[in-house]
Amino acid sequence: MILTIFYDGKCPLCSAEMRSLKKQDTNNQIALFDLHSPDLKKRYPELNFSKAMKILHGYYQGKVLLGLQVTHRAWTLVGKGFWVAPLNWPILKTISHWFYLLIAKHRHPLSTMLARALKIKASNCESETCSNKVSKCHSDNR
């Protein structure tokens, strides 16, 4: 089964995580779909863009996965589930979900700050994603 992940391609941090995830996906078990793709509505008419921009969405085995469920399933599929296993532990699950929602809500400014600090090249530099399009953002489709 394929896990389809719908991510914000205008978020440098999100894009960097998806690139990292795909590098690990040697068995092609994960399909990535940028929410800003022009054919989103045509290919996935049931997907609510506004909701998907608030919380990570994924489809796996006929089910909709949300937020950290997507992250956990994705990294488990590529054999790195131990990295994210604590996210499903009883007490940590609730705390990590709240933390995830906070990060997701502020991902663009956080992404900009982290991209600069970690020298992550942004594949898309739209408004609110990168503060200085010329010197801070670089086109990179790795």
Backbone as a chain_set.jsonl record, in Angstrom:
{"seq": "MILTIFYDGKCPLCSAEMRSLKKQDTNNQIALFDLHSPDLKKRYPELNFSKAMKILHGYYQGKVLLGLQVTHRAWTLVGKGFWVAPLNWPILKTISHWFYLLIAKHRHPLSTMLARALKIKASNCESETCSNKVSKCHSDNR", "coords": {"N": [[0.825, -1.19, 0.0], [0.378, 2.257, -0.679], [1.328, 5.264, 0.88], [-0.073, 8.349, 0.685], [0.949, 11.604, 0.929], [-0.036, 14.839, 1.681], [1.309, 17.889, 1.433], [2.538, 21.172, 2.413], [3.989, 22.767, 0.008], [5.079, 25.285, -0.132], [6.345, 25.796, 2.137], [9.45, 25.893, 3.475], [10.61, 24.217, 5.487], [8.792, 22.105, 5.618], [8.987, 21.112, 3.005], [11.682, 20.358, 3.014], [11.612, 18.277, 4.895], [10.017, 16.458, 3.496], [11.636, 15.899, 1.282], [13.759, 14.646, 2.596], [12.443, 12.446, 3.676], [11.637, 11.11, 1.297], [14.131, 10.387, 0.285], [14.766, 8.315, 1.958], [12.879, 6.495, 1.249], [13.195, 3.887, -0.219], [11.714, 1.814, -1.289], [9.629, 2.93, -2.597], [7.13, 3.567, -1.251], [5.781, 5.758, -0.567], [3.914, 8.495, -1.674], [4.176, 11.808, -2.639], [2.36, 14.838, -2.494], [2.034, 18.076, -3.423], [0.209, 20.585, -1.897], [-0.248, 22.92, -3.242], [-0.338, 22.38, -5.867], [-1.57, 22.776, -9.162], [-3.387, 20.858, -10.088], [-4.663, 19.76, -7.89], [-7.433, 19.844, -7.014], [-8.633, 18.506, -9.1], [-7.456, 15.937, -9.071], [-7.808, 15.139, -6.416], [-10.588, 15.644, -5.353], [-12.055, 15.388, -3.013], [-10.476, 16.294, -0.95], [-10.04, 18.758, 1.451], [-8.731, 21.806, 1.049], [-8.221, 23.983, 2.848], [-8.365, 22.751, 5.39], [-6.333, 20.886, 5.084], [-4.156, 22.559, 4.934], [-3.955, 23.354, 7.518], [-3.42, 21.12, 9.06], [-1.353, 18.344, 8.596], [-2.171, 16.027, 6.074], [-2.883, 12.683, 5.078], [-3.327, 9.761, 3.023], [-3.944, 6.402, 3.554], [-4.291, 3.042, 3.047], [-7.041, 3.31, 2.492], [-7.862, 5.031, 4.47], [-8.03, 8.219, 6.132], [-5.318, 9.916, 7.381], [-4.067, 12.044, 9.928], [-1.976, 14.816, 10.825], [0.411, 13.958, 13.199], [-0.075, 11.27, 12.906], [0.325, 10.802, 10.223], [3.037, 11.432, 9.977], [4.165, 9.497, 11.693], [3.361, 7.071, 10.406], [4.627, 7.402, 7.908], [7.455, 7.527, 8.5], [7.703, 5.067, 9.7], [7.13, 3.343, 7.581], [9.424, 3.678, 6.037], [11.269, 2.428, 7.532], [12.217, 3.759, 9.772], [10.792, 4.036, 12.074], [11.37, 3.981, 14.774], [12.365, 6.485, 15.33], [10.145, 8.088, 15.595], [8.466, 6.758, 17.298], [8.058, 7.44, 20.089], [6.148, 9.442, 19.854], [3.697, 8.259, 19.886], [3.36, 7.234, 22.402], [1.464, 6.923, 25.395], [1.244, 9.33, 27.311], [2.93, 11.189, 26.067], [1.785, 11.338, 23.543], [-0.502, 13.044, 23.535], [0.665, 15.485, 24.332], [2.608, 15.831, 22.311], [0.936, 16.038, 20.091], [-0.441, 18.465, 20.568], [1.766, 20.166, 20.537], [2.61, 19.741, 17.903], [0.397, 20.872, 16.491], [0.693, 23.569, 17.21], [3.214, 24.155, 16.086], [2.595, 23.627, 13.386], [0.714, 25.625, 12.866], [2.282, 27.915, 12.95], [4.199, 27.486, 11.02], [5.324, 28.777, 8.757], [6.734, 31.27, 9.539], [8.471, 30.036, 11.414], [9.729, 28.191, 9.795], [11.096, 29.834, 8.029], [12.927, 31.04, 9.781], [14.345, 28.763, 10.723], [15.271, 27.749, 8.279], [17.082, 29.692, 7.529], [18.891, 29.561, 9.719], [19.786, 26.891, 9.616], [20.66, 26.741, 7.089], [19.024, 25.723, 5.045], [17.989, 25.135, 1.849], [15.396, 26.7, 0.143], [12.749, 25.531, -1.807], [10.68, 26.954, -2.754], [9.818, 30.233, -2.651], [7.665, 32.105, -1.499], [5.417, 34.751, -0.467], [5.538, 35.36, 3.011], [6.905, 32.998, 3.414], [9.657, 33.152, 2.967], [11.728, 35.672, 4.15], [13.52, 37.29, 2.782], [13.699, 37.217, -0.388], [15.69, 37.313, -2.362], [18.332, 37.046, -1.2], [18.111, 35.099, 0.813], [16.702, 32.894, -0.02], [16.833, 30.104, -2.166], [16.574, 28.523, -5.308], [15.865, 25.173, -5.35], [15.575, 21.957, -6.194], [16.102, 19.454, -5.134]], "CA": [[0.0, 0.0, 0.0], [1.074, 3.539, -0.783], [0.91, 6.378, 1.721], [-0.044, 9.623, -0.034], [1.081, 12.714, 1.87], [-0.359, 16.156, 1.133], [2.132, 18.803, 2.228], [2.632, 22.565, 1.99], [5.225, 22.928, -0.746], [5.597, 26.645, 0.018], [6.987, 25.825, 3.455], [10.778, 25.29, 3.311], [10.824, 23.133, 6.434], [7.94, 20.991, 5.174], [9.599, 20.574, 1.784], [12.931, 19.694, 3.389], [11.276, 16.996, 5.511], [9.518, 15.546, 2.456], [12.811, 15.45, 0.517], [14.476, 13.707, 3.454], [11.618, 11.242, 3.736], [11.713, 10.404, 0.002], [15.456, 9.785, 0.166], [14.725, 7.076, 2.732], [11.813, 5.651, 0.691], [13.805, 3.093, -1.286], [10.715, 0.899, -1.857], [8.552, 3.752, -3.183], [5.885, 3.343, -0.526], [5.208, 7.062, -0.234], [3.691, 9.451, -2.763], [4.046, 13.165, -2.115], [1.528, 15.712, -3.312], [2.07, 19.467, -2.972], [-1.133, 21.166, -1.817], [-0.34, 24.071, -4.143], [-0.352, 21.885, -7.237], [-2.778, 23.214, -9.859], [-4.355, 19.784, -10.327], [-5.113, 19.19, -6.616], [-8.891, 19.644, -6.992], [-8.979, 17.516, -10.123], [-7.014, 14.603, -8.653], [-8.298, 14.824, -5.068], [-11.698, 16.574, -5.113], [-12.565, 15.228, -1.649], [-9.552, 16.894, 0.0], [-10.328, 20.141, 1.8], [-7.461, 22.533, 1.034], [-8.057, 24.762, 4.085], [-8.062, 21.828, 6.487], [-5.023, 20.279, 4.817], [-3.139, 23.566, 5.229], [-3.863, 23.495, 8.975], [-2.866, 19.902, 9.634], [-0.868, 17.413, 7.581], [-3.118, 14.98, 5.688], [-2.368, 11.564, 4.316], [-4.238, 8.653, 2.737], [-3.265, 5.122, 3.652], [-5.193, 1.897, 3.136], [-8.426, 3.773, 2.479], [-8.14, 5.874, 5.635], [-7.397, 9.53, 6.217], [-4.446, 10.105, 8.542], [-3.873, 13.462, 10.197], [-0.884, 15.27, 11.678], [1.476, 13.034, 13.571], [-0.384, 9.932, 12.377], [0.983, 10.754, 8.911], [4.476, 11.398, 10.243], [4.495, 8.184, 12.26], [3.21, 6.043, 9.364], [5.648, 7.617, 6.874], [8.784, 7.125, 8.955], [7.642, 3.628, 9.941], [7.219, 2.689, 6.265], [10.793, 3.715, 5.527], [12.144, 1.724, 8.465], [12.749, 4.658, 10.805], [9.709, 4.232, 13.025], [11.912, 4.198, 16.117], [12.548, 7.933, 15.489], [8.876, 8.738, 15.931], [7.682, 5.896, 18.19], [7.602, 8.124, 21.309], [4.991, 10.293, 19.573], [2.491, 7.474, 20.133], [3.306, 6.789, 23.78], [0.256, 7.519, 25.991], [1.307, 10.719, 27.789], [3.576, 12.016, 25.048], [0.924, 11.47, 22.364], [-1.308, 14.255, 23.685], [1.57, 16.645, 24.351], [3.219, 15.995, 20.984], [-0.114, 16.497, 19.173], [-0.622, 19.906, 20.813], [2.982, 20.825, 20.05], [2.539, 19.688, 16.442], [-0.582, 21.863, 16.024], [1.313, 24.882, 17.396], [4.256, 24.287, 15.046], [1.92, 23.683, 12.082], [0.073, 26.934, 12.738], [3.309, 28.951, 12.761], [5.282, 26.854, 10.272], [6.006, 29.655, 7.802], [7.806, 32.041, 10.173], [9.457, 29.122, 11.989], [10.459, 27.605, 8.683], [12.014, 30.863, 7.55], [13.991, 31.179, 10.771], [15.158, 27.544, 10.7], [15.938, 27.642, 6.978], [18.262, 30.562, 7.608], [19.832, 29.06, 10.721], [20.341, 25.608, 9.198], [21.049, 26.894, 5.684], [18.185, 24.854, 4.222], [17.573, 25.82, 0.637], [13.95, 26.645, -0.054], [12.374, 25.288, -3.191], [9.626, 27.887, -3.127], [9.931, 31.404, -1.796], [6.494, 32.951, -1.656], [5.218, 35.653, 0.656], [5.481, 34.766, 4.342], [7.742, 31.813, 3.533], [11.032, 33.623, 3.103], [11.667, 37.113, 4.357], [14.344, 37.972, 1.805], [13.664, 36.287, -1.519], [16.902, 37.316, -3.166], [19.535, 36.546, -0.553], [17.889, 34.009, 1.751], [16.055, 31.736, -0.642], [17.485, 29.604, -3.372], [15.802, 27.481, -5.984], [16.507, 23.895, -5.133], [14.591, 20.885, -6.379], [16.725, 18.179, -4.798]], "C": [[0.867, 1.25, 0.0], [0.472, 4.524, 0.212], [1.031, 7.634, 0.868], [-0.052, 10.73, 0.998], [0.828, 14.015, 1.123], [0.345, 17.185, 2.011], [2.147, 20.196, 1.605], [3.989, 22.781, 1.321], [5.816, 24.324, -0.689], [6.266, 26.847, 1.378], [8.356, 25.141, 3.329], [11.046, 24.117, 4.248], [10.033, 21.89, 6.031], [8.561, 20.304, 3.954], [10.884, 19.821, 2.093], [12.643, 18.339, 4.039], [10.807, 15.996, 4.459], [10.671, 15.033, 1.593], [13.589, 14.399, 1.308], [13.738, 12.376, 3.529], [11.731, 10.439, 2.441], [13.08, 9.778, -0.233], [15.509, 8.437, 0.876], [13.765, 6.047, 2.123], [12.32, 4.819, -0.493], [12.828, 2.125, -1.944], [9.514, 1.626, -2.456], [7.189, 3.469, -2.56], [5.147, 4.639, -0.209], [5.096, 7.912, -1.489], [3.472, 10.815, -2.129], [3.212, 14.007, -3.066], [1.517, 17.097, -2.684], [0.656, 20.041, -3.01], [-1.33, 22.342, -2.772], [-0.315, 23.66, -5.614], [-1.657, 22.305, -7.921], [-3.801, 22.107, -10.087], [-4.829, 19.093, -9.042], [-6.605, 18.87, -6.632], [-9.332, 18.577, -7.991], [-8.632, 16.1, -9.645], [-7.576, 14.17, -7.304], [-9.441, 15.768, -4.694], [-12.241, 16.514, -3.681], [-11.697, 15.906, -0.59], [-9.896, 18.366, 0.214], [-9.009, 20.888, 1.965], [-7.22, 23.262, 2.349], [-7.697, 23.875, 5.264], [-6.676, 21.215, 6.314], [-3.885, 21.267, 5.06], [-2.964, 23.761, 6.734], [-3.189, 22.291, 9.631], [-2.506, 18.941, 8.491], [-1.89, 16.308, 7.339], [-2.397, 13.889, 4.912], [-3.467, 10.542, 4.088], [-3.427, 7.367, 2.791], [-4.295, 4.031, 3.896], [-6.658, 2.333, 3.289], [-8.818, 4.66, 3.648], [-7.425, 7.21, 5.515], [-6.577, 9.561, 7.505], [-4.199, 11.601, 8.695], [-2.664, 13.704, 11.087], [0.181, 14.228, 11.92], [1.19, 11.588, 13.184], [0.321, 9.748, 11.034], [2.492, 10.608, 9.106], [4.9, 10.023, 10.748], [4.43, 7.094, 11.193], [4.33, 6.173, 8.332], [7.015, 7.111, 7.32], [8.828, 5.636, 9.301], [7.791, 2.871, 8.625], [8.64, 2.654, 5.725], [11.793, 3.103, 6.509], [12.748, 2.572, 9.563], [11.694, 4.959, 11.868], [10.183, 4.49, 14.445], [12.146, 5.684, 16.387], [11.289, 8.597, 16.034], [8.007, 7.913, 16.88], [7.218, 6.623, 19.451], [6.376, 9.022, 21.088], [3.671, 9.567, 19.833], [2.404, 6.93, 21.56], [2.2, 7.563, 24.503], [0.359, 8.987, 26.431], [1.896, 11.636, 26.721], [2.691, 12.254, 23.829], [0.111, 12.763, 22.421], [-0.434, 15.501, 23.619], [2.155, 16.884, 22.968], [2.19, 16.469, 19.957], [-0.346, 18.002, 19.344], [0.568, 20.699, 20.276], [2.994, 20.857, 18.52], [1.591, 20.758, 15.906], [-0.037, 23.284, 16.149], [2.365, 25.136, 16.314], [3.602, 24.433, 13.671], [1.301, 25.056, 11.846], [1.087, 28.025, 12.4], [4.473, 28.452, 11.901], [6.012, 27.794, 9.313], [7.055, 30.533, 8.472], [8.878, 31.158, 10.812], [10.344, 28.524, 10.906], [11.495, 28.584, 8.141], [13.211, 30.982, 8.477], [14.919, 29.955, 10.746], [15.909, 27.37, 9.384], [17.2, 28.497, 6.967], [19.314, 29.974, 8.534], [20.535, 27.784, 10.266], [20.805, 25.591, 7.749], [20.333, 25.888, 4.79], [17.75, 25.663, 3.013], [16.084, 25.613, 0.427], [13.636, 26.464, -1.525], [11.322, 26.271, -3.672], [9.655, 29.053, -2.158], [8.799, 32.369, -2.08], [6.383, 33.866, -0.443], [4.999, 34.853, 1.924], [6.329, 33.508, 4.483], [9.197, 32.215, 3.745], [11.005, 35.142, 3.204], [12.491, 37.892, 3.34], [14.529, 37.046, 0.61], [14.985, 36.209, -2.275], [18.07, 36.662, -2.441], [19.315, 35.337, 0.35], [17.323, 32.756, 1.11], [16.77, 31.37, -1.925], [16.582, 28.578, -4.008], [16.554, 26.182, -5.849], [15.448, 22.808, -5.233], [15.186, 19.524, -6.092], [15.743, 17.182, -4.297]], "O": [[1.941, 1.287, 0.6], [-0.748, 4.603, 0.363], [2.116, 7.951, 0.38], [-0.945, 10.797, 1.843], [1.408, 14.26, 0.065], [0.018, 17.335, 3.189], [1.815, 20.374, 0.433], [5.005, 22.957, 1.993], [6.939, 24.536, -1.147], [6.695, 27.952, 1.711], [8.417, 23.933, 3.101], [11.649, 23.126, 3.838], [10.54, 20.769, 6.094], [8.643, 19.078, 3.889], [11.151, 18.771, 1.508], [13.343, 17.362, 3.77], [11.16, 14.819, 4.521], [10.685, 13.862, 1.213], [14.023, 13.388, 0.756], [14.35, 11.311, 3.452], [11.901, 9.22, 2.482], [13.176, 8.739, -0.886], [16.216, 7.527, 0.442], [13.836, 4.862, 2.45], [11.908, 5.037, -1.632], [13.087, 1.658, -3.053], [8.504, 1.004, -2.783], [6.222, 3.169, -3.26], [4.045, 4.628, 0.34], [6.045, 8.037, -2.263], [2.681, 10.959, -1.197], [3.341, 13.903, -4.286], [1.053, 17.275, -1.558], [-0.013, 19.985, -4.042], [-2.465, 22.714, -3.072], [-0.275, 24.515, -6.499], [-2.729, 22.2, -7.325], [-4.983, 22.4, -10.264], [-5.337, 17.973, -9.093], [-7.003, 17.753, -6.302], [-10.288, 17.84, -7.748], [-9.431, 15.176, -9.803], [-7.796, 12.982, -7.069], [-9.279, 16.608, -3.808], [-12.822, 17.485, -3.197], [-12.134, 16.075, 0.548], [-10.026, 19.125, -0.747], [-8.258, 20.635, 2.907], [-6.128, 23.172, 2.91], [-6.814, 24.216, 6.052], [-5.937, 21.046, 7.284], [-2.765, 20.854, 5.361], [-1.937, 24.276, 7.177], [-2.48, 22.429, 10.628], [-3.275, 18.764, 7.546], [-2.413, 15.721, 8.286], [-1.433, 14.144, 4.19], [-4.423, 10.461, 4.86], [-2.373, 7.249, 2.166], [-5.076, 4.1, 4.845], [-7.402, 1.792, 4.107], [-9.99, 5.004, 3.797], [-6.37, 7.323, 4.891], [-7.089, 9.265, 8.584], [-4.13, 12.332, 7.707], [-2.361, 12.913, 11.98], [0.774, 13.685, 10.988], [2.106, 10.767, 13.137], [0.847, 8.674, 10.743], [3.134, 9.766, 8.478], [5.887, 9.458, 10.276], [5.347, 6.279, 11.087], [4.917, 5.171, 7.925], [7.662, 6.35, 6.6], [9.885, 5.012, 9.205], [8.501, 1.867, 8.563], [9.021, 1.71, 5.033], [13.005, 3.241, 6.342], [13.697, 2.146, 10.22], [11.714, 6.024, 12.486], [9.491, 5.137, 15.23], [12.129, 6.108, 17.542], [11.355, 9.538, 16.825], [6.909, 8.345, 17.229], [6.071, 6.438, 19.857], [5.652, 9.326, 22.035], [2.634, 10.212, 19.983], [1.448, 6.225, 21.884], [2.021, 8.753, 24.243], [-0.406, 9.813, 25.934], [1.399, 12.742, 26.507], [2.836, 13.272, 23.152], [0.052, 13.497, 21.434], [-0.765, 16.461, 22.923], [2.193, 18.023, 22.502], [2.534, 17.223, 19.046], [-0.435, 18.728, 18.354], [0.409, 21.748, 19.652], [3.342, 21.871, 17.916], [1.938, 21.477, 14.968], [-0.285, 24.116, 15.276], [2.395, 26.205, 15.705], [4.017, 25.278, 12.877], [1.364, 25.584, 10.736], [0.781, 28.951, 11.649], [5.597, 28.935, 12.034], [7.208, 27.62, 9.082], [8.196, 30.545, 8.009], [10.062, 31.488, 10.76], [11.552, 28.372, 11.084], [12.625, 28.206, 7.834], [14.358, 31.021, 8.031], [16.141, 30.103, 10.748], [17.047, 26.901, 9.37], [18.245, 28.084, 6.465], [20.49, 29.897, 8.179], [21.732, 27.611, 10.498], [21.279, 24.573, 7.244], [20.934, 25.283, 3.902], [17.203, 26.757, 3.153], [15.577, 24.495, 0.521], [14.187, 27.156, -2.382], [11.099, 26.403, -4.875], [9.526, 28.853, -0.95], [8.967, 33.339, -2.821], [7.17, 33.759, 0.498], [4.357, 33.803, 1.912], [6.458, 32.993, 5.593], [9.879, 31.668, 4.612], [10.329, 35.811, 2.423], [12.182, 39.052, 3.065], [15.416, 36.192, 0.607], [15.353, 35.145, -2.774], [18.737, 35.801, -3.014], [20.269, 34.611, 0.626], [17.461, 31.664, 1.661], [17.245, 32.231, -2.664], [15.893, 27.837, -3.308], [17.734, 26.093, -6.189], [14.522, 22.765, -4.423], [14.821, 18.539, -6.734], [16.118, 16.056, -3.971]]}, "num_chains": 1, "name": "protein.A"}
